[in-house]
Amino acid sequence: MDLPVPALHPAFQIRARIDAPQDYGPTRAGHRRVVPILGGEASGEIEGEILPGGADWQLILPDGSFEVDCRYSARTTSGSLVYLQVKGVRTGEPAVLERLARGEDVAPEEYYFRTAIHLETSAPELRHLERAIYVASCARQVDEVRYTAYRVS
């Protein structure tokens, strides 16, 4: 029996404005940084604003890669709330990772930044978002993170 081959379908885009990272240094979990989310925009299947107050709780691995664990909310243009949890990895050549760590703008094709997104909402018109798996291609800039999320068929 042949199983369906998954395909990717563009679903939504996120632009999240971020504050300067808070560097906690080495902890028992690893080198911890927290990057506050200041706000932003969502477009596509989620239309609205990214609310301030979320953050990315990052772990910096010994090779300079990052484990991403980002949690934040969006309010749609109709007033519905959507909770997004984004987990993934940002990695690349050491020199590129050092440039990113210093806050420099680096072209997204110079490093690997991919995530999986889990969504929750009580809005009936958005419930379909909870019944799918999403992956994203992401980019980190000086004061924002942006990504395109793809629904996996």
C-alpha positions as CSV (number, residue, x, y, z in Angstrom):
1,M,0.0,0.0,0.0
2,D,1.4,3.4,-1.1
3,L,1.0,6.2,1.4
4,P,0.3,9.8,0.3
5,V,3.4,11.9,-0.1
6,P,3.1,15.1,1.9
7,A,3.1,18.4,0.1
8,L,3.6,22.0,1.4
9,H,1.0,24.7,0.9
10,P,1.6,28.3,1.8
11,A,-0.7,29.2,4.8
12,F,0.4,32.4,6.5
13,Q,3.2,34.8,7.0
14,I,4.5,36.3,10.3
15,R,6.6,39.4,10.9
16,A,7.4,39.7,14.6
17,R,9.2,42.7,16.0
18,I,11.7,41.7,18.7
19,D,13.6,43.5,21.4
20,A,17.3,42.9,22.3
21,P,18.0,39.4,23.6
22,Q,18.3,38.9,27.4
23,D,21.3,36.7,27.9
24,Y,21.0,34.5,31.0
25,G,24.4,32.8,30.3
26,P,25.0,29.1,31.0
27,T,22.2,27.5,33.0
28,R,21.6,23.9,33.9
29,A,19.6,23.6,30.6
30,G,22.3,25.2,28.5
31,H,23.2,28.8,27.4
32,R,19.8,30.5,27.7
33,R,18.6,33.7,25.9
34,V,15.1,35.2,26.0
35,V,14.1,37.4,23.1
36,P,10.9,39.5,23.9
37,I,8.3,39.9,21.2
38,L,7.1,43.5,20.9
39,G,4.4,43.0,18.3
40,G,4.0,42.5,14.6
41,E,1.7,41.4,11.8
42,A,0.2,38.2,10.5
43,S,-1.2,37.7,7.0
44,G,-2.7,34.9,4.9
45,E,-4.9,32.4,6.7
46,I,-4.3,34.4,9.9
47,E,-4.9,38.1,9.3
48,G,-4.1,40.5,12.2
49,E,-1.6,41.6,14.6
50,I,1.0,39.9,16.8
51,L,0.5,40.9,20.3
52,P,3.3,42.1,22.5
53,G,4.3,39.9,25.5
54,G,5.4,36.7,23.9
55,A,9.0,35.6,23.7
56,D,11.5,33.2,22.2
57,W,13.2,31.1,24.9
58,Q,16.4,30.0,23.1
59,L,19.1,27.6,24.0
60,I,22.5,28.2,22.4
61,L,24.2,24.8,21.7
62,P,28.0,24.3,22.0
63,D,28.3,24.5,18.2
64,G,26.6,27.9,18.1
65,S,23.3,26.6,16.8
66,F,20.0,27.7,18.5
67,E,17.1,25.7,19.7
68,V,14.0,27.9,19.3
69,D,11.0,27.7,21.6
70,C,8.8,30.7,20.8
71,R,5.3,31.4,22.2
72,Y,3.1,34.3,21.4
73,S,-0.4,35.4,20.5
74,A,-2.1,37.0,17.5
75,R,-5.4,38.9,17.4
76,T,-7.2,38.6,14.1
77,T,-8.9,41.4,12.3
78,S,-12.2,40.0,13.6
79,G,-10.9,40.0,17.2
80,S,-10.2,36.3,17.6
81,L,-7.2,35.1,19.5
82,V,-4.7,32.6,18.2
83,Y,-1.9,31.1,20.3
84,L,1.2,30.1,18.4
85,Q,4.0,27.8,19.7
86,V,7.0,27.7,17.4
87,K,9.8,25.2,17.9
88,G,12.8,24.7,15.7
89,V,16.5,25.1,15.0
90,R,18.7,27.9,13.6
91,T,22.2,26.7,12.5
92,G,24.9,27.4,10.0
93,E,28.6,28.0,9.5
94,P,30.2,29.3,12.7
95,A,31.1,32.7,11.1
96,V,27.5,33.2,10.0
97,L,26.1,32.2,13.4
98,E,28.5,34.7,15.0
99,R,27.2,37.5,12.7
100,L,23.6,36.6,13.7
101,A,24.5,36.6,17.4
102,R,26.0,40.1,17.0
103,G,22.6,41.2,15.6
104,E,23.8,41.7,12.0
105,D,21.4,41.2,9.1
106,V,22.4,38.0,7.3
107,A,20.7,36.7,4.1
108,P,18.4,33.8,5.0
109,E,20.0,31.5,2.4
110,E,23.3,31.7,4.4
111,Y,21.9,29.7,7.3
112,Y,19.3,27.1,8.1
113,F,16.3,28.3,10.2
114,R,13.3,26.0,10.2
115,T,10.4,25.6,12.6
116,A,7.3,23.6,13.3
117,I,4.2,25.6,14.4
118,H,1.4,24.5,16.8
119,L,-1.7,26.6,16.8
120,E,-4.6,26.9,19.3
121,T,-7.8,29.0,19.0
122,S,-11.4,28.9,20.1
123,A,-12.6,30.8,17.0
124,P,-14.9,28.5,15.0
125,E,-13.8,30.1,11.7
126,L,-10.1,29.3,12.5
127,R,-10.6,25.8,14.0
128,H,-9.1,24.2,10.8
129,L,-5.8,25.7,11.8
130,E,-5.7,23.3,14.8
131,R,-6.2,20.3,12.6
132,A,-3.0,20.6,10.5
133,I,0.7,20.5,10.8
134,Y,2.7,23.5,9.8
135,V,6.4,24.0,9.1
136,A,8.1,27.3,8.3
137,S,11.1,28.8,6.6
138,C,12.3,31.7,8.8
139,A,14.7,34.6,8.7
140,R,16.2,36.6,11.6
141,Q,16.9,40.3,11.1
142,V,18.2,42.9,13.5
143,D,14.8,43.8,15.0
144,E,12.4,41.2,13.6
145,V,11.8,37.6,12.8
146,R,9.8,36.7,9.8
147,Y,8.6,33.4,8.4
148,T,6.2,31.8,5.9
149,A,4.3,28.8,7.4
150,Y,3.3,25.9,5.1
151,R,0.5,23.5,5.8
152,V,1.6,19.9,5.4
153,S,-0.9,17.9,3.4
